[in-house]
Amino acid sequence: MTASAQLTLLYDGACPLCLREVSFLRRRDQRLHPQAAQLAFVDINADDYRPEAYAGISYRQAMGRIHALTAAMAPGCSLDV
């Protein structure tokens, strides 16, 4: 997560639709907050993904719901996929 990010979204980097959404959200965040991004994105398919760094959300849990974590790494919300 970047130092200024207020929200971290966990996403499936192997999913074309997810990648398209992340790209859209990144561009929008950069447009609205050019000095400091407010959103950070974490690919749960990355080899270095560590659930303990993200509120203990396992790969399996992250695949079932879209998870957002606050700047303090507390679960902010989750939505069914």
C-alpha positions in Angstrom: 0.0 0.0 0.0 1.2 3.5 -0.7 1.7 5.8 2.2 -1.1 8.1 1.2 -3.7 5.5 0.2 -6.9 5.6 2.2 -8.2 2.4 0.8 -6.5 -0.8 -0.5 -8.5 -3.1 -2.8 -7.6 -6.8 -3.2 -8.1 -8.0 -6.7 -7.5 -11.1 -8.9 -4.7 -10.2 -11.3 -5.5 -13.3 -13.4 -9.0 -12.0 -14.1 -9.3 -9.8 -17.3 -12.4 -8.1 -16.0 -10.7 -7.3 -12.6 -7.7 -5.9 -14.4 -9.9 -3.7 -16.5 -11.7 -2.4 -13.4 -8.4 -1.8 -11.6 -7.1 0.1 -14.6 -10.2 2.3 -14.6 -10.0 3.0 -10.9 -6.3 3.8 -11.0 -6.8 6.3 -13.8 -9.8 7.9 -12.0 -7.8 8.1 -8.8 -4.9 9.7 -10.5 -7.2 12.2 -12.2 -9.0 13.1 -9.0 -5.9 13.0 -6.7 -2.8 13.8 -8.9 -0.6 14.7 -5.9 -1.2 11.5 -3.9 -3.2 8.4 -4.8 -6.0 7.5 -2.5 -6.3 4.0 -3.7 -3.9 1.1 -3.6 -4.3 -2.3 -5.3 -3.0 -5.7 -4.2 -2.9 -8.6 -6.6 -3.9 -11.7 -4.6 -2.3 -13.9 -7.3 1.1 -12.4 -6.8 3.7 -14.8 -5.5 4.5 -12.4 -2.6 0.9 -12.0 -1.5 0.8 -12.5 2.3 -2.6 -12.7 3.9 -1.2 -11.6 7.3 -0.3 -8.2 5.8 -3.9 -7.7 4.7 -6.2 -8.4 7.7 -5.6 -12.1 7.4 -7.7 -12.3 4.2 -6.7 -15.6 2.5 -6.5 -16.2 -1.2 -9.7 -18.3 -1.0 -11.6 -15.5 0.9 -10.4 -12.9 -1.5 -11.5 -14.9 -4.5 -15.1 -15.0 -3.1 -15.5 -11.4 -2.4 -14.0 -8.0 -3.3 -12.3 -6.7 -0.2 -11.4 -3.1 0.7 -9.1 -2.3 3.6 -8.7 1.0 5.3 -5.4 2.8 5.7 -5.0 1.0 9.1 -5.4 -2.3 7.3 -8.8 -2.9 8.9 -11.5 -4.4 6.7 -13.5 -1.6 5.3 -16.1 -3.5 3.3 -16.5 -6.6 1.1 -18.8 -7.3 -1.8 -19.9 -10.6 -3.3 -18.3 -11.3 -6.6 
